[in-house]
Amino acid sequence: MTRWRFFSFLLSSLLILMPVTTSYADEPAIDYPDWLSKVALAAHQLDYQGVMVFQHNERMQISHIAHRQAHGNEITRVDALSGPARAWLNTDGKVLALNPDKHQVSHAPRLHHMFFPEILPDHADNLLQVYTLRPIGHKMIANRDAVGVAFMPRDAYRYGYLLWVDSATNLLLRLTKLDSRQQPAAQFTFTQIDIGTAPGNESLHAGFDHHPIAEAVHETTLQTPWHAIHVPPGYHEISASTLDLPDNQRHVTHLVYSDGLSTVSLFIEELHQPDALQKSGLFGQNMMNLYTRPLDNAQITALGEVPPATLMMMADSISRSEN
């Protein structure tokens, strides 16, 4: 797997609908810190299953999502209903991927937004520091009344979002990503949802227990000397790991920064051949941007659905501490 094929895989992995809303002029004011906490918890504490559609431009993916929580343990299963047959199983943050055609189960990275509606962080009230929140009314989503809130960025380092939340249970039903013009650019939405019930463990594990686990791109959590010195307000490092690529035993350090909604991945690949380093470059496709630059004997790549200025600030400030 070449470097660009690898990042193309990550790009595709990271990669409709605006019905009329009801009036909200007489709605009571929302206590946003309390509301955000409830929305963040609902995705983890409720049992639910349903059909979710992800749409980005002309690309559409349909998935079945089932989530079960029992005795403090969480398990989420995602089955692709469109495209090649695939399934993912997230057990307390450890993700396995099932390829039925190859009769193969492998470890998989826990990509941000992979397991919608598990979107908001534990301390979701921190979003108030970098986004302005305002109500946008009610609408019916998957035959349930949903309340909408717009998250508008306070600076130029992130894009906006529209969140639609079930008014009865606080479960996130739809997330719409806005582009730099504040126009809808991508969307996750439930088209059918059953809240309060979920399949049993046997059904959730079906297909995963009959194959040995193969190593694809293996991710190992670590303490790394690599860090971004300068990051925009609100962004924090949420994970650091190494990606071991089995094709030629290359190791890539993977840092993930997030403000709670927007996410940036930074990849540091140390190369032993100087002529393998590439010049600085900025690439964009719709909302997804990629910025790469050399640093000594390392190639730095920043990837995310954020403005280019965000990627450049982080990647240009990558530094390695010497212990």
Summary of the structure (lengths in Angstrom):
residues: 323
radius of gyration: 20.1
end to end distance: 32.8
largest distance: 65.2
contacts: 1007
relative contact order: 0.15
helix: 16%
strand: 46%
